[in-house]
Amino acid sequence: MAVARRLALGRLISLSGGSAAYIALVAAIYGRTHSALWISAAIFASVVASVASAGPAGWIGDRFDRRLVLIGSDVAAAAVSLAMALTGGPRALLVLIALGSIAQSPFEPASAAAMPSLVPAGRVAQANALVAATSSAGYLVGPLLGGVVLAAGASPAAVFTLDAVTFVVSALLVASIRRPFGTGATAEHPGVLAGFRLVAREPRLRGPVAATVVSLIGVGIVDVASYPLSLHLDAGTQGYGAMTALLGGGGLLGAALAARVLRGGAQRVLVWAFAASAGGFVLAGASPRIATALAGMAVAGAGRGLGDVAATTLIQERTADEVRSRVFAAQDGAAHVAFSVSAFSGGLLVQLVNARGAFAAAAVFSVAAAALAAGRPRTPP
């Protein structure tokens, strides 16, 4: 597990820096343009770049030594962050945020694909849980760090420089691991889209991937509807911040519990995890007061975090090493599309119905995810 701890520490450091840099990016763009449209453009550029690079990113993780892929991805991302620190124009920042998404895109698929090669078979679920928990912590700590550093008078450029340093630290931690990370062979599964084709063809993979993507639609809707719900409950921005933090903090708890509960079977855990998310969204959306809404968000977040680890473990178990990175890249690409669609549809739901109705819709997507996860594939294991 020492190897998993190093990978987890690297993700904690780099994701904390990246999340802080996102806060700085928003501050830099808005400070120079005074337009929310530019912020939307930055998010759009990042999403488009991530989706477009998903296939090639997975192919890189299956074609080359995954240890070198992880190091190269971190180093490239560090270079982009330094370039962001040196530029001043919003157009240049838009281009660089897209390049940064492309630079980082091989890391997650290659890292998830490498885990079964790095730890004993009986410890893979535990290693996945550790990495997921520290990743959730990075997403939780990073925005707080970015806000505090900027509030203390530091410039966005300083935060971008700090982000570059975190990528270098992550690369050094990966370089210190001397075990083979595995490398796929593309002969049997050729092409950058092999992962997409395999997921579409194999029910045993299609179930957990589809369940994860569908559940993410619900999370995206909640991200949009949380602020209007907090206002409706007279909790204001503080309530919104607490709801967002507990959704992320619940994810941290769910990932931390995953190693123990996954012993009962990853598919069963995946079903119950998404069912718990549905229950949490119902509780939060129907709540008459903020305290109950916060409890619901914590439950939903815990289910989401637990489900992520269960899905990752199932995909690792059901995918050959030679194509595993491309399968995880296919999942990432689909997830980015789903989250983008849900962010737009969440706004429409709030406008057409209300925030409570949007939470109810999110719960429906979580129930659908649980149903997809429960499906019994006809193909033998």
FIMILUM-978304 format. One record per residue (C-alpha): residue in three letters; x, y, z. Coordinates in nm, 4 decimals. Each point is the difference from the previous one (the first is absolute). Layout:
% FIMILUM-978304
SITE | residu | px | py | pz
SITE | ALA | X | Y | Z
...
***
This chain:
% FIMILUM-978304
SITE | residu | px | py | pz
SITE | MET | 0.0000 | 0.0000 | 0.0000
SITE | ALA | 0.3022 | 0.2303 | 0.0177
SITE | VAL | -0.0259 | 0.0482 | -0.3756
SITE | ALA | -0.3671 | 0.0934 | 0.0243
SITE | ARG | 0.0815 | 0.2469 | 0.2770
SITE | ARG | 0.2536 | 0.1767 | -0.2225
SITE | LEU | -0.2469 | 0.0215 | -0.2865
SITE | ALA | -0.2689 | 0.1223 | 0.2387
SITE | LEU | 0.2308 | 0.2636 | 0.1471
SITE | GLY | 0.0920 | 0.1187 | -0.3488
SITE | ARG | -0.3675 | 0.0318 | -0.0945
SITE | LEU | -0.0785 | 0.1852 | 0.3219
SITE | ILE | 0.2752 | 0.2537 | -0.0651
SITE | SER | -0.0632 | 0.0516 | -0.3724
SITE | LEU | -0.3799 | 0.0086 | 0.0264
SITE | SER | 0.0189 | 0.2472 | 0.2883
SITE | GLY | 0.2209 | 0.2203 | -0.2147
SITE | GLY | -0.2211 | -0.0438 | -0.3042
SITE | SER | -0.3180 | 0.0833 | 0.1910
SITE | ALA | 0.1653 | 0.3083 | 0.1480
SITE | ALA | 0.1139 | 0.1005 | -0.3492
SITE | TYR | -0.3590 | -0.0268 | -0.1246
SITE | ILE | -0.1059 | 0.2590 | 0.2590
SITE | ALA | 0.2888 | 0.2199 | -0.1141
SITE | LEU | -0.0969 | -0.0492 | -0.3641
SITE | VAL | -0.3552 | 0.1170 | 0.0658
SITE | ALA | 0.1324 | 0.2992 | 0.1950
SITE | ALA | 0.2510 | 0.0880 | -0.2731
SITE | ILE | -0.2450 | -0.0245 | -0.2886
SITE | TYR | -0.2808 | 0.1822 | 0.1756
SITE | GLY | 0.2371 | 0.2652 | 0.1311
SITE | ARG | 0.1148 | 0.0784 | -0.3559
SITE | THR | -0.3329 | -0.0338 | -0.1824
SITE | HIS | -0.2707 | 0.0574 | 0.2658
SITE | SER | -0.2089 | -0.2495 | -0.1934
SITE | ALA | -0.1402 | -0.3339 | 0.1141
SITE | LEU | -0.0113 | -0.1060 | -0.3658
SITE | TRP | 0.3787 | -0.0199 | -0.0011
SITE | ILE | -0.0146 | -0.2354 | 0.2992
SITE | SER | -0.2508 | -0.2166 | -0.1867
SITE | ALA | 0.2326 | 0.0050 | -0.3003
SITE | ALA | 0.2879 | -0.1226 | 0.2160
SITE | ILE | -0.2067 | -0.2879 | 0.1363
SITE | PHE | -0.1213 | -0.0842 | -0.3509
SITE | ALA | 0.3569 | 0.0011 | -0.1371
SITE | SER | 0.1145 | -0.2327 | 0.2766
SITE | VAL | -0.2873 | -0.2442 | -0.0521
SITE | VAL | 0.0348 | -0.0082 | -0.3799
SITE | ALA | 0.3744 | -0.0602 | 0.0287
SITE | SER | -0.0535 | -0.2813 | 0.2523
SITE | VAL | -0.2608 | -0.1744 | -0.2140
SITE | ALA | 0.1998 | 0.0384 | -0.3230
SITE | SER | 0.3172 | -0.1362 | 0.1580
SITE | ALA | -0.1620 | -0.2955 | 0.1816
SITE | GLY | 0.0660 | -0.2517 | -0.2788
SITE | PRO | 0.3638 | 0.0971 | -0.0647
SITE | ALA | 0.0661 | 0.0259 | 0.3748
SITE | GLY | -0.1175 | -0.3560 | 0.0569
SITE | TRP | 0.2016 | -0.1258 | -0.2971
SITE | ILE | 0.3156 | 0.1604 | 0.1422
SITE | GLY | -0.0588 | -0.1774 | 0.3320
SITE | ASP | -0.0340 | -0.3346 | -0.1780
SITE | ARG | 0.2844 | 0.0514 | -0.2474
SITE | PHE | 0.2840 | 0.1249 | 0.2235
SITE | ASP | 0.1425 | -0.0732 | 0.3437
SITE | ARG | -0.2652 | 0.1379 | 0.2323
SITE | ARG | 0.2566 | 0.1247 | 0.2493
SITE | LEU | 0.1476 | 0.2232 | -0.2698
SITE | VAL | -0.3493 | 0.1038 | -0.1106
SITE | LEU | -0.0841 | 0.1212 | 0.3516
SITE | ILE | 0.3270 | 0.1887 | 0.0331
SITE | GLY | -0.0317 | 0.1540 | -0.3458
SITE | SER | -0.3578 | 0.1086 | 0.0679
SITE | ASP | 0.1015 | 0.1723 | 0.3250
SITE | VAL | 0.2986 | 0.1734 | -0.1582
SITE | ALA | -0.2086 | 0.1227 | -0.2961
SITE | ALA | -0.2692 | 0.1285 | 0.2368
SITE | ALA | 0.2648 | 0.1811 | 0.2052
SITE | ALA | 0.1269 | 0.1725 | -0.3133
SITE | VAL | -0.3514 | 0.1171 | -0.0861
SITE | SER | -0.0527 | 0.1334 | 0.3529
SITE | LEU | 0.3242 | 0.1982 | -0.0230
SITE | ALA | -0.1127 | 0.1423 | -0.3328
SITE | MET | -0.3253 | 0.1076 | 0.1647
SITE | ALA | 0.2003 | 0.1803 | 0.2666
SITE | LEU | 0.1866 | 0.1935 | -0.2687
SITE | THR | -0.2956 | 0.1058 | -0.2147
SITE | GLY | -0.2406 | 0.2827 | 0.0627
SITE | GLY | -0.2687 | -0.0223 | -0.2667
SITE | PRO | -0.3297 | -0.1873 | 0.0353
SITE | ARG | 0.0289 | -0.1451 | -0.3516
SITE | ALA | 0.3381 | -0.1489 | 0.0820
SITE | LEU | -0.1424 | -0.1430 | 0.3228
SITE | LEU | -0.2814 | -0.1676 | -0.1938
SITE | VAL | 0.2505 | -0.1663 | -0.2315
SITE | LEU | 0.2186 | -0.1058 | 0.2902
SITE | ILE | -0.2853 | -0.1437 | 0.2049
SITE | ALA | -0.0854 | -0.2192 | -0.2995
SITE | LEU | 0.3644 | -0.1047 | -0.0362
SITE | GLY | 0.0128 | -0.0745 | 0.3712
SITE | SER | -0.3000 | -0.2307 | -0.0292
SITE | ILE | 0.1684 | -0.1816 | -0.2884
SITE | ALA | 0.3282 | -0.0299 | 0.1944
SITE | GLN | -0.1756 | -0.1499 | 0.3018
SITE | SER | -0.2341 | -0.2302 | -0.1921
SITE | PRO | 0.2323 | -0.3070 | -0.0153
SITE | PHE | 0.0626 | -0.0030 | 0.3766
SITE | GLU | -0.3275 | -0.1296 | 0.1435
SITE | PRO | -0.0557 | -0.2845 | -0.2522
SITE | ALA | 0.3617 | -0.1161 | 0.0209
SITE | SER | 0.0016 | 0.0184 | 0.3796
SITE | ALA | -0.3211 | -0.2019 | 0.0360
SITE | ALA | 0.1205 | -0.2498 | -0.2611
SITE | ALA | 0.3329 | -0.0456 | 0.1776
SITE | MET | -0.1382 | -0.0704 | 0.3478
SITE | PRO | -0.0529 | -0.3788 | -0.0467
SITE | SER | 0.3668 | -0.0260 | -0.1053
SITE | LEU | 0.1260 | 0.1988 | 0.2993
SITE | VAL | -0.1754 | -0.1673 | 0.2931
SITE | PRO | -0.0969 | -0.3610 | 0.0839
SITE | ALA | -0.3357 | -0.1129 | -0.1370
SITE | GLY | -0.1572 | -0.0090 | 0.3452
SITE | ARG | 0.0965 | 0.3617 | 0.0702
SITE | VAL | -0.1179 | 0.1687 | -0.3209
SITE | ALA | -0.3326 | 0.1156 | 0.1457
SITE | GLN | 0.1779 | 0.1394 | 0.3061
SITE | ALA | 0.2493 | 0.1834 | -0.2209
SITE | ASN | -0.2826 | 0.1429 | -0.2130
SITE | ALA | -0.1750 | 0.1199 | 0.3148
SITE | LEU | 0.3160 | 0.1707 | 0.1242
SITE | VAL | 0.0573 | 0.1843 | -0.3285
SITE | ALA | -0.3663 | 0.0995 | -0.0238
SITE | ALA | -0.0062 | 0.1301 | 0.3580
SITE | THR | 0.3084 | 0.2149 | -0.0476
SITE | SER | -0.1322 | 0.1247 | -0.3345
SITE | SER | -0.3237 | 0.1083 | 0.1697
SITE | ALA | 0.2062 | 0.1709 | 0.2684
SITE | GLY | 0.1948 | 0.1850 | -0.2697
SITE | TYR | -0.3194 | 0.1289 | -0.1593
SITE | LEU | -0.1179 | 0.1091 | 0.3448
SITE | VAL | 0.3228 | 0.1660 | 0.1184
SITE | GLY | 0.1038 | 0.1569 | -0.3310
SITE | PRO | -0.2791 | 0.2578 | -0.0389
SITE | LEU | 0.0379 | 0.1027 | 0.3639
SITE | LEU | 0.3747 | 0.0380 | -0.0492
SITE | GLY | -0.0456 | 0.2046 | -0.3148
SITE | GLY | -0.2502 | 0.2304 | 0.1661
SITE | VAL | 0.2194 | 0.0538 | 0.3063
SITE | VAL | 0.3147 | 0.0673 | -0.2028
SITE | LEU | -0.1771 | 0.2495 | -0.2267
SITE | ALA | -0.1692 | 0.1676 | 0.2968
SITE | ALA | 0.3413 | 0.0392 | 0.1626
SITE | GLY | 0.1076 | 0.2179 | -0.2923
SITE | ALA | 0.1779 | -0.2509 | -0.2242
SITE | SER | -0.0475 | 0.0365 | -0.3737
SITE | PRO | -0.1566 | -0.2690 | -0.2218
SITE | ALA | 0.3442 | -0.0397 | -0.1578
SITE | ALA | 0.1377 | -0.1073 | 0.3380
SITE | VAL | -0.2703 | -0.2660 | 0.0315
SITE | PHE | 0.0728 | -0.1244 | -0.3534
SITE | THR | 0.3682 | -0.0287 | 0.0951
SITE | LEU | -0.0945 | -0.1947 | 0.3114
SITE | ASP | -0.2098 | -0.2293 | -0.2184
SITE | ALA | 0.3028 | -0.0671 | -0.2219
SITE | VAL | 0.2035 | -0.0950 | 0.3076
SITE | THR | -0.2664 | -0.2500 | 0.1110
SITE | PHE | 0.0139 | -0.1730 | -0.3383
SITE | VAL | 0.3780 | -0.0296 | 0.0272
SITE | VAL | -0.0324 | -0.1504 | 0.3500
SITE | SER | -0.2532 | -0.2511 | -0.1342
SITE | ALA | 0.2393 | -0.0944 | -0.2829
SITE | LEU | 0.2821 | -0.0542 | 0.2489
SITE | LEU | -0.2178 | -0.2249 | 0.2159
SITE | VAL | -0.0926 | -0.2112 | -0.3035
SITE | ALA | 0.3655 | -0.0153 | -0.1062
SITE | SER | 0.0919 | -0.1346 | 0.3450
SITE | ILE | -0.2157 | -0.3122 | -0.0553
SITE | ARG | 0.2175 | -0.2791 | -0.1352
SITE | ARG | -0.2629 | -0.2619 | -0.0738
SITE | PRO | -0.1229 | -0.0677 | -0.3560
SITE | PHE | -0.3120 | 0.1986 | -0.0827
SITE | GLY | -0.0950 | -0.2215 | -0.2925
SITE | THR | -0.0435 | 0.0948 | -0.3611
SITE | GLY | -0.2695 | -0.1102 | -0.2381
SITE | ALA | 0.0446 | -0.1612 | -0.3387
SITE | THR | -0.2108 | 0.1482 | -0.2773
SITE | ALA | 0.0108 | -0.2977 | -0.2387
SITE | GLU | -0.3185 | -0.1685 | 0.1224
SITE | HIS | -0.1864 | 0.3258 | 0.0677
SITE | PRO | 0.1333 | 0.2517 | -0.2524
SITE | GLY | -0.0954 | 0.3648 | -0.0283
SITE | VAL | -0.0589 | 0.2941 | 0.2292
SITE | LEU | -0.3740 | -0.0806 | 0.0218
SITE | ALA | 0.0455 | -0.3628 | 0.1073
SITE | GLY | -0.1169 | 0.0850 | 0.3520
SITE | PHE | -0.3247 | 0.1511 | -0.1256
SITE | ARG | -0.0621 | -0.3015 | -0.2235
SITE | LEU | 0.0679 | -0.2453 | 0.2809
SITE | VAL | -0.2344 | 0.1769 | 0.2423
SITE | ALA | -0.2749 | 0.0078 | -0.2640
SITE | ARG | 0.0486 | -0.3695 | -0.0787
SITE | GLU | 0.0490 | -0.1546 | 0.3456
SITE | PRO | -0.2988 | 0.0086 | 0.2423
SITE | ARG | 0.2324 | -0.0715 | 0.2935
SITE | LEU | 0.1748 | 0.3310 | -0.0651
SITE | ARG | -0.2973 | 0.1933 | -0.1314
SITE | GLY | -0.1890 | -0.0391 | 0.3294
SITE | PRO | 0.2443 | 0.1686 | 0.2405
SITE | VAL | 0.1087 | 0.2619 | -0.2552
SITE | ALA | -0.3580 | 0.0958 | -0.0889
SITE | ALA | -0.1009 | 0.0045 | 0.3672
SITE | THR | 0.2849 | 0.2349 | 0.0871
SITE | VAL | -0.0747 | 0.2362 | -0.2860
SITE | VAL | -0.3761 | 0.0104 | 0.0703
SITE | SER | 0.0601 | 0.0663 | 0.3699
SITE | LEU | 0.2286 | 0.2874 | -0.0928
SITE | ILE | -0.2895 | 0.1693 | -0.1794
SITE | GLY | -0.1799 | 0.0162 | 0.3329
SITE | VAL | 0.3064 | 0.1470 | 0.1705
SITE | GLY | 0.0285 | 0.2675 | -0.2690
SITE | ILE | -0.3635 | 0.0980 | 0.0440
SITE | VAL | 0.0490 | 0.0300 | 0.3757
SITE | ASP | 0.3061 | 0.2182 | -0.0491
SITE | VAL | -0.2221 | 0.2525 | -0.1783
SITE | ALA | -0.3050 | -0.0348 | 0.2260
SITE | SER | 0.1794 | 0.0150 | 0.3373
SITE | TYR | 0.0315 | 0.3777 | 0.0123
SITE | PRO | -0.3693 | 0.0719 | -0.0796
SITE | LEU | -0.1024 | -0.2616 | 0.2566
SITE | SER | 0.2222 | 0.1589 | 0.2632
SITE | LEU | -0.1589 | 0.3382 | -0.0704
SITE | HIS | -0.3460 | -0.1566 | 0.0278
SITE | LEU | 0.0973 | -0.1375 | 0.3430
SITE | ASP | 0.1260 | 0.3448 | 0.1074
SITE | ALA | 0.3555 | -0.1323 | 0.0348
SITE | GLY | 0.1599 | 0.2275 | -0.2621
SITE | THR | 0.3525 | -0.0444 | -0.1263
SITE | GLN | 0.1159 | -0.1604 | 0.3248
SITE | GLY | -0.2557 | -0.2747 | -0.0380
SITE | TYR | 0.0995 | -0.0471 | -0.3634
SITE | GLY | 0.3654 | -0.0305 | 0.0963
SITE | ALA | -0.0858 | -0.2537 | 0.2702
SITE | MET | -0.2133 | -0.2037 | -0.2404
SITE | THR | 0.2784 | -0.0106 | -0.2565
SITE | ALA | 0.2608 | -0.0862 | 0.2635
SITE | LEU | -0.2095 | -0.2823 | 0.1440
SITE | LEU | -0.0636 | -0.1472 | -0.3442
SITE | GLY | 0.3779 | -0.0138 | -0.0452
SITE | GLY | 0.0657 | -0.0978 | 0.3611
SITE | GLY | -0.2538 | -0.2783 | -0.0242
SITE | GLY | 0.1861 | -0.1248 | -0.3044
SITE | LEU | 0.3151 | -0.0109 | 0.2108
SITE | LEU | -0.1799 | -0.2082 | 0.2632
SITE | GLY | -0.1473 | -0.2374 | -0.2572
SITE | ALA | 0.3374 | -0.0584 | -0.1623
SITE | ALA | 0.1583 | -0.0606 | 0.3407
SITE | LEU | -0.2628 | -0.2653 | 0.0822
SITE | ALA | 0.0251 | -0.1699 | -0.3380
SITE | ALA | 0.2926 | -0.2288 | 0.0837
SITE | ARG | -0.2009 | -0.1741 | 0.2713
SITE | VAL | -0.3402 | -0.0255 | -0.1593
SITE | LEU | 0.1286 | -0.1102 | -0.3401
SITE | ARG | 0.0811 | -0.3385 | 0.1478
SITE | GLY | -0.3684 | -0.0794 | -0.0389
SITE | GLY | 0.0198 | 0.0381 | -0.3781
SITE | ALA | 0.0657 | 0.3112 | -0.2043
SITE | GLN | -0.3148 | -0.0246 | -0.2141
SITE | ARG | -0.2297 | -0.0224 | 0.3017
SITE | VAL | 0.1758 | 0.2950 | 0.1607
SITE | LEU | -0.0371 | 0.2007 | -0.3224
SITE | VAL | -0.3769 | -0.0509 | 0.0034
SITE | TRP | -0.0425 | 0.0996 | 0.3632
SITE | ALA | 0.2376 | 0.2944 | -0.0360
SITE | PHE | -0.2047 | 0.1634 | -0.2747
SITE | ALA | -0.3225 | -0.0837 | 0.1838
SITE | ALA | 0.1420 | 0.1826 | 0.3035
SITE | SER | 0.0781 | 0.3003 | -0.2201
SITE | ALA | -0.3610 | 0.0039 | -0.1170
SITE | GLY | -0.1225 | -0.0058 | 0.3588
SITE | GLY | 0.2351 | 0.2815 | 0.0942
SITE | PHE | -0.1221 | 0.2195 | -0.2864
SITE | VAL | -0.3632 | -0.0641 | 0.0950
SITE | LEU | 0.0729 | 0.0901 | 0.3620
SITE | ALA | 0.1845 | 0.3180 | -0.0955
SITE | GLY | -0.2549 | 0.1120 | -0.2598
SITE | ALA | -0.3035 | -0.0580 | 0.2207
SITE | SER | 0.1566 | 0.1435 | 0.3142
SITE | PRO | -0.1846 | 0.2800 | 0.1830
SITE | ARG | 0.3230 | 0.1262 | 0.1581
SITE | ILE | 0.3687 | 0.0260 | -0.0889
SITE | ALA | 0.1208 | -0.2483 | 0.2644
SITE | THR | -0.1949 | -0.2855 | -0.1578
SITE | ALA | 0.1110 | 0.1076 | -0.3465
SITE | LEU | 0.3623 | -0.0159 | 0.1132
SITE | ALA | -0.0534 | -0.3521 | 0.1338
SITE | GLY | -0.1469 | -0.1032 | -0.3338
SITE | MET | 0.2959 | 0.1445 | -0.1888
SITE | ALA | 0.2411 | -0.1920 | 0.2239
SITE | VAL | -0.1881 | -0.3261 | -0.0651
SITE | ALA | -0.0091 | 0.0650 | -0.3751
SITE | GLY | 0.3698 | 0.0827 | -0.0054
SITE | ALA | 0.0894 | -0.3138 | 0.1953
SITE | GLY | -0.1963 | -0.2117 | -0.2456
SITE | ARG | 0.1693 | 0.1689 | -0.2927
SITE | GLY | 0.3487 | -0.0512 | 0.1434
SITE | LEU | -0.0699 | -0.3651 | 0.0797
SITE | GLY | -0.1462 | -0.0551 | -0.3458
SITE | ASP | 0.3036 | 0.1475 | -0.1738
SITE | VAL | 0.2353 | -0.2445 | 0.1725
SITE | ALA | -0.2297 | -0.2964 | -0.0659
SITE | ALA | -0.0285 | 0.0896 | -0.3703
SITE | THR | 0.3758 | 0.0422 | -0.0360
SITE | THR | 0.0600 | -0.3389 | 0.1625
SITE | LEU | -0.2552 | -0.1713 | -0.2249
SITE | ILE | 0.1498 | 0.1506 | -0.3155
SITE | GLN | 0.3493 | -0.1083 | 0.1049
SITE | GLU | -0.1205 | -0.3541 | 0.0664
SITE | ARG | -0.1853 | -0.0282 | -0.3291
SITE | THR | 0.2538 | 0.1578 | -0.2370
SITE | ALA | 0.3213 | -0.1467 | -0.1420
SITE | ASP | 0.3139 | 0.1996 | 0.0752
SITE | GLU | 0.0690 | 0.0603 | -0.3685
SITE | VAL | -0.3103 | 0.2176 | -0.0435
SITE | ARG | -0.0757 | 0.1104 | 0.3559
SITE | SER | 0.1241 | 0.3576 | -0.0318
SITE | ARG | -0.2168 | 0.0590 | -0.3070
SITE | VAL | -0.3068 | -0.1327 | 0.1828
SITE | PHE | 0.0572 | 0.2418 | 0.2881
SITE | ALA | 0.0595 | 0.2794 | -0.2520
SITE | ALA | -0.3328 | -0.0837 | -0.1662
SITE | GLN | -0.1692 | 0.0262 | 0.3373
SITE | ASP | 0.1692 | 0.3358 | 0.0649
SITE | GLY | -0.1063 | 0.1380 | -0.3381
SITE | ALA | -0.3605 | -0.1063 | 0.0500
SITE | ALA | 0.0024 | 0.1416 | 0.3533
SITE | HIS | 0.1145 | 0.3416 | -0.1223
SITE | VAL | -0.2794 | 0.0088 | -0.2567
SITE | ALA | -0.2579 | -0.1089 | 0.2567
SITE | PHE | 0.1081 | 0.2586 | 0.2537
SITE | SER | -0.0120 | 0.2770 | -0.2590
SITE | VAL | -0.3497 | -0.0996 | -0.1104
SITE | SER | -0.1181 | -0.0225 | 0.3601
SITE | ALA | 0.1325 | 0.3456 | 0.0868
SITE | PHE | -0.2091 | 0.1463 | -0.2823
SITE | SER | -0.3093 | -0.2095 | 0.0727
SITE | GLY | 0.0256 | 0.0767 | 0.3712
SITE | GLY | -0.0419 | 0.3687 | -0.0713
SITE | LEU | -0.3010 | -0.0713 | -0.2195
SITE | LEU | -0.1608 | -0.2178 | 0.2681
SITE | VAL | 0.0382 | 0.2703 | 0.2626
SITE | GLN | -0.1558 | 0.2536 | -0.2366
SITE | LEU | -0.2853 | -0.2231 | -0.1200
SITE | VAL | -0.0828 | -0.1669 | 0.3328
SITE | ASN | 0.2017 | 0.1056 | 0.3053
SITE | ALA | 0.3046 | -0.1079 | 0.1972
SITE | ARG | -0.1898 | -0.2774 | 0.1781
SITE | GLY | -0.1160 | -0.1381 | -0.3326
SITE | ALA | 0.3590 | 0.0010 | -0.1248
SITE | PHE | 0.1080 | -0.2012 | 0.3047
SITE | ALA | -0.2810 | -0.2467 | -0.0689
SITE | ALA | 0.1244 | -0.0381 | -0.3571
SITE | ALA | 0.3520 | -0.0621 | 0.1317
SITE | ALA | -0.1378 | -0.2750 | 0.2232
SITE | VAL | -0.1677 | -0.1613 | -0.3013
SITE | PHE | 0.3350 | -0.0122 | -0.1814
SITE | SER | 0.1603 | -0.1628 | 0.3042
SITE | VAL | -0.2763 | -0.2625 | 0.0085
SITE | ALA | 0.0579 | -0.0635 | -0.3702
SITE | ALA | 0.3715 | -0.0405 | 0.0714
SITE | ALA | -0.0759 | -0.2560 | 0.2698
SITE | ALA | -0.2232 | -0.1915 | -0.2440
SITE | LEU | 0.2749 | -0.0018 | -0.2640
SITE | ALA | 0.2522 | -0.1209 | 0.2571
SITE | ALA | -0.2340 | -0.2808 | 0.1091
SITE | GLY | -0.0338 | -0.1389 | -0.3540
SITE | ARG | 0.1228 | -0.3575 | -0.0335
SITE | PRO | 0.2127 | -0.0377 | -0.3154
SITE | ARG | -0.0665 | -0.3088 | -0.2074
SITE | THR | 0.3681 | -0.0551 | -0.0730
SITE | PRO | 0.1817 | -0.2200 | 0.2515
SITE | PRO | 0.2631 | 0.1551 | 0.2283
***
